[in-house]
Amino acid sequence: MAIEPRAGILDIQPYKPGAADAPGVANPAKLSSNENALGCSLKAVKAFETAASRLHRYPDGGASRLRDAIAREEGIDADHIVCGTGSDEILQLLGRAYLNPGDKVVQSQYGFLVYRLVAMQSCARLVSAPERGYTTDVDAVIAAAGDDTRIVFIANPNNPTGTYISDAEIRRLRDALPPTTLLVIDAAYTEFVDAEDYDSGMALARERDDVIVTRTFSKIHGLAGLRLGWGYGSKAIIDVLNRVRGPFNVNLPAIEAGAAAIADRDFMQRSAQHNATWVDFLRQQIGGLGLEVTPSVCNFVLVHFPQTAGKTAADADAFLTRNGLIVRGVAPYGLPDALRITVGKEADNRRLVDALTEFMGQ
Ligand SMILES: *Cc1c(COP(=O)(O)O)cnc(C)c1O
C-alpha cells in the first residue's frame, strides 16, 4: 500500500518559478522573476562573506540582530517582528497557525499564487473576489468574505497585476471585515510605490491586532537568493508565529546580510529611482506598440496581447525567448493573454522594447 500524504496535498500544483534560461541563447536577460535590476547592496555582500567564517555556528534563533536593524530603520518595535525564509515562509506560517480544514480564505482574483498554496495545504477553501481593471475591488472582497472568513490575503501592490489600492480602501476593507478575520497585507513591492494615497499597511498593523503586514528582502533589496522576509503585527500574532516556525528558520548569513541591506538606504534609493525611470519607459514604449499595459507601481509590467494568430501572448513569449529575453507567462493566474515583464537594466529594457517592436511589426 502506498504511503499517503494528508488529504488535499496531492491536489496542490507545485509553484512554478519564472524560467531562468533561454535554450541556445548565451547571456539571456532574465526578466521573469521581478528580481532587482541593480543586483543587491555591496554592504550586504560583504556581510554575507564575513559570515562565511562562522558557518559552523547555529544562528541566533530569534534573529535579534536583524529584527533590531529592521526596527531601527522602520521606526517600529522589534518585538512586533518575526523573520522568515522569504516572506513566503511568513505566509506559510500564517496558514499553519490560523487555518483549520474547511476554513474560508479570501483573496483578490489575480492574487499572488502562494495564497492558493497556503490555503490548500490546510485544506481551507479559497474564494477569489473579482477585480475591476486588474485592481483589487474592496467591495467584492468584503462580499466574498462574509462573516466566516479566517484570512483575507491582499497583496498591495499586487503581483502579477502591478496595481495598488489606497490606504483609505485598505482601511475600509479592514473596518468591514469581522474581528475574527485576519487581514494579511503582503507589501512585497511597497518600497517601489510612490503614490500619495498609498500606505504599506504598517500604520494600520500598528493600530490594530487583526492585521499583519509581510515584507521581503527579495525585491527592493535584491536578495531573492538569500530567502529572507519578515512580518509585522501585534505581539499576539508574532507570538503565535514564533510557536510554529522552525527554531533556526533564518540562517546566519541571511541575518548578517539582511541587517546590512536594510541599513543601505543609498542602494534602496537607487533601486527605486532606476525602477521609476524604466517602468515608465516600458509602459510608454510597449503601450506605443498598441499593446495594453496595466499601470504598474511595481518593478514589472503586465502586458496584454491580442488573440490574433501570430500575435498572442504565447507567440510573444516564444519570440522573446528565442531572442534571449525571458519573461513570465501568467496563464496560471487566469491571464493567458498576458505576459509579466520585469524591469531590467537599461540595455535589457531597450532590447526588450526593440524585440517587441519587431514582433508586433512582423
Ligand atoms: C516576490 C513576492 C513576494 C516575496 O517572496 P519572498 O518569499 O520573500 O521571496 C511576496 N509576495 C508577492 C506578491 C511577491 O510578488
The ligand as a MOL file (V3000), in Angstrom:
LIG
                    3D

  0  0  0     0  0            999 V3000
M  V30 BEGIN CTAB
M  V30 COUNTS 15 15 0 0 0
M  V30 BEGIN ATOM
M  V30 1 C 8.0290 38.3610 -4.7090 0
M  V30 2 C 6.8150 38.3620 -3.8520 0
M  V30 3 C 6.9070 38.0100 -2.5090 0
M  V30 4 C 8.2400 37.7480 -1.8950 0
M  V30 5 O 8.5050 36.4310 -1.7580 0
M  V30 6 P 9.8130 36.0030 -0.9770 0
M  V30 7 O 9.4370 34.6680 -0.4530 0
M  V30 8 O 10.0410 36.9940 0.1240 0
M  V30 9 O 10.9210 35.9780 -1.9630 0
M  V30 10 C 5.7700 38.0370 -1.7370 0
M  V30 11 N 4.5910 38.4070 -2.2550 0
M  V30 12 C 4.4640 38.7830 -3.5270 0
M  V30 13 C 3.1530 39.2490 -4.0210 0
M  V30 14 C 5.5790 38.7450 -4.3660 0
M  V30 15 O 5.4530 39.0750 -5.6460 0
M  V30 END ATOM
M  V30 BEGIN BOND
M  V30 1 1 1 2
M  V30 2 1 2 3
M  V30 3 2 2 14
M  V30 4 1 3 4
M  V30 5 2 3 10
M  V30 6 1 4 5
M  V30 7 1 5 6
M  V30 8 2 6 7
M  V30 9 1 6 8
M  V30 10 1 6 9
M  V30 11 1 10 11
M  V30 12 2 11 12
M  V30 13 1 12 13
M  V30 14 1 12 14
M  V30 15 1 14 15
M  V30 END BOND
M  V30 END CTAB
M  END
